[in-house]
Amino acid sequence: MSLSCRTDKSPRSTVLTAKFPFSTHPAEKINEEDEKNSASFDDVYIFPSHDKYEGQILCTKNGGIERSGFGRQVVQNGTIYEGQWLNDAMNGQGILRHPSGDCYEGQFLDNQFHGMGIYKWANGSYLQGQFQHNRLEGKGVFTDTMKQIWEGHFNHKIATGLRFKLNMN
């Protein structure tokens, strides 16, 4: 199943025909031939689930369509992602905000926190460093609700050698 796109020379005349929502199927990967024969435009797409995407959409010559470039997606539960898309997935720099008030700002790879980023909880504490597959991996900093700073090495759910950083200000 796929989405199809029919367009003439004007982006406003684009017709999107949904055969499945973006959010439930992996995107077709764009090969070099598709890239040469593709058209990109800004538009709004409402999913059958009532999720809403506003931003750049790539419509390939072979009829494929996907989120690509900068866009904003609002999910029915209140989760909002604003940032870069590639291959119909969150890829690149972006911000993911949860209804709870928690927020991740940083790099994404295939819909996961991956690269430099900061995860902020609604209570004011945050975790900053290098993320891999939605987890802080390697050197990182945790700042608690009292603004006390803890530095160390993070590996999965373990933080070894955390050091308290004394702030004398």
N, C-alpha and C positions, 0 to 999 in steps of 0.2 A: 504494500500500500504506500501511497505517496501523496504529496500535494502537487497540484499542477498549476501552471501559470500561463495565461495568455495575455499578450501585450502588443500594442502597436507602438508608435513612436512616442506617445505621451504617457508618462508614469501614471497619470490620473485615470487612464483607460484600462489599467491593469485589472484583470479579473482573477481572483483567487478561488480555487475550488478545493475545498478541504476533504480529504478522504481519511485523514486521521489528525488529531491534534498534535502540534509540535511536542508537547510535553510528555507524550507517551511512547514515542518511537524514536530510535536513534536517527540522526540525520544521515542522508546519503552523503558520502564524502565527495567533495568537488575534485575532479581530476583536472589536469591541465587543459584539456579540450573544452570542458565545461566553463572554465575560467575565461577562456578566450571568447566564448559565445554567451556570456552572461550579461544580465542587466541588473543594476542595483537601484533601489529607490526607497524613499521613506514612506511608510504607511502605518496603519493601525490594523491589528488583527485581533479579533475576539475569538477565543477558543470555545469549543462546545461546553467546557467546564466554567465558562464566563471569566477565565483568566484573560488579561489584556496585555498585548505587546504593542508598544509604540516605538518605531525606530526603523533602522535600515533593514531591508529585506533583499535577498539575492534571488533573482529569478533566472534560472539557467535556460539556455536555448533548447535543451532536451525536455523542458517542462517541470524540472525540479524547483523547489522553493525552500528557502531556509532563512533564519535570522543570521545576519552577518553584518558586522560593523558595530556602531553604537546603538544601543536600545535600552528600553525600560520595560520590564515585565512586572505586572502586579497580579499576584495569585489571590484567589478567593479568600484564603485564610489571613490575608493582610501582609504576607511576605512580599518584599519588593526587591528586585535586582535592577541596578542601573549600572551599565558598563559595556564592555566589549563582548561581542559574540563572534564566533567562528565555527563553521560546521554545525550550526544550530545548537551550540552549547556555550555556556559561559566560559570564555577563553580570553585572557588578557586582564587588564586592570578593571576593577569594579567594586561596587558596594552592595552587600546583601544585608537588608534590614528585616528583622523578625518582629512580629506583633508584640512580643514580650519586651521589646526595647533593646535586645541584644543586636549586635551589628558586627559584620566582618568587612574590613576595607583592605584591599590588597589585590594580589594576583590570583587568577583562577586558571585551571587547566581541566578541561572536560568536566565542567560543573563541580569541581572540587577546589577547596583552598589549596593553592599550590604556588609557592614562591614567597616573597616578602609580604608580610601582612600584619594586621593587628585585629584581634578579636576583643570587642568591648562588651561586657555584660551590663545590663540595665542598672545594676547596683554600683557601677563606677569602677569596678576592677577590670583589668585588661591584661591580655597576653600578646606579646609582640615578638616577632622573629621570623624564621624561615619555616614555612608550612609545606608539608608533603602529604598528599592524600587526606586532607582535612585535619591533620594533626601537626602540632608544633614539633619539629625535628631539628635537633642541633642546638646551637646557642640561642637562648631566648631570655626574655625579661617578663616577669609577672609583677604587676602592681596591684596590691590589694585595696580593699575599700577604705583603709586608713591612709592610703597613698604611700605605704611602705613598699620598697622596691626589692625584689628578689631576682638575682641573676644566676644563670646556670645552664646546664645541658639537659635538654628534653629529649626523651626517647620513648615514643608511644605514650603510655600513661605514667611513665616514671620520670622524675626530675632529679637527677643525681648532682651532688655537689652544689646545691643552691646556696648562694651567699647573700646575706642581707646587706643591702647598700644603705649605709647610714647617711641621712640627709641632715646636715647641720644648719640649714637655712631657717 
